[in-house]
Amino acid sequence: MRVEEIKKVCVLGCGNMGSQIALNAAIHGFEVINMDVKEEMVAKASAFKDQYLPGRVQKGRLTEEQAKAAAQRISYTSDLEKAAGGADFVIEAVLERLDLKRQVFRELDRICKPDTILATNSSFIISSKIVDVTKRPEKVCNMHFFNPALVMELVEVVQGPHTSPETANVVMELAKKMGKTPVLLKKEVYGFLVNRILMALMDEATWLADMKVASPEDIDTAVTKALGHPMGPFRLMDLTGIDLHYDIAMELYRDTGDPKHKPSPLIVEKVTKGEFGRKSGKGWYEYKEQK
Ligand code: 3HC
């Protein structure tokens, strides 16, 4: 398959990542179906599109015509067969549970055309752990976007031992057509590039807060003002989800056995209390309206 042949993109999952990946693809000219099993998530993603596109026009980032065309190119559904049936390319962005992803890929392999590429946006699950449920291993890989996916430019393309060079190349080119800057990882490593680097920063920040050296607010101030990061590590954990941070840390810890990856007691406490960040209304900071 050549990248020019990719017209229809299916994005599974209407959560924060899925809905933004889908909308970004529609803005960049692809016909997109965004699917979720939960009707309320489907409605939420569609409402986000209705609010986001006029906002871009107001800010002068899109013309009225571009926004209208993007809106016409994207649709939402809770029907997997309808979403994946005609797709040339699928990006899975469902919950970060291995059993769920395996079930989804098994279904996709049955529903999709034989040459459709199946990519997972997982933050930490390598496609080697999923691929055996499909009959198209050479067409399976990781395609990892960053939060917020409409804004962040990087996409990590991770080539598993089963992924053909042709597929990796198509995914790299597709990311470019979606306005992103892709990097290719030629080997599967847990956490890929960015999350491994980010976890080191977040872990150190959390241990410093745990030792009561400084408050999360002051550590965030230190990182933004000294290192020039747009957000400090605690504010960023609230954006991406403290529960996700915990899951990635545990995966790295299990994989490497290295105690440096063990989540700090403060992270465990947050997860136990259900204080996951913006999505739960409270994390390291409180969020009155932004859920
Ligand atoms: N959704 C969509 N667009 C958003 C947004 C959101 N949630 N938040 C901000 N934006 C857009 C704004 O509309 C604005 O667009 P414009 O310049 O074209 O008008 C632009 O981003 C800048 O927004 P603001 O001026 O309101 O705010 P900031 O300048 O503070 O930027 C930010 C917000 C882009 C989130 C910035 O703080 C940032 O880059 N933070 C770091 C994010 C980051 O590190 N992400 C990677 C996380 S790791 C990850 O995702 C991996 C995963 O596996 C966990």
Boltz pocket constraint, residues with backbone or C-beta under 6 A from the ligand:
constraints:
  - pocket:
      binder: B
      contacts: [[A, 59], [A, 61], [A, 121], [A, 122], [A, 123], [A, 145], [A, 146], [A, 147], [A, 148], [A, 150], [A, 151], [A, 152], [A, 195], [A, 198], [A, 230], [A, 231], [A, 236], [A, 240], [A, 244]]
      max_distance: 6.0
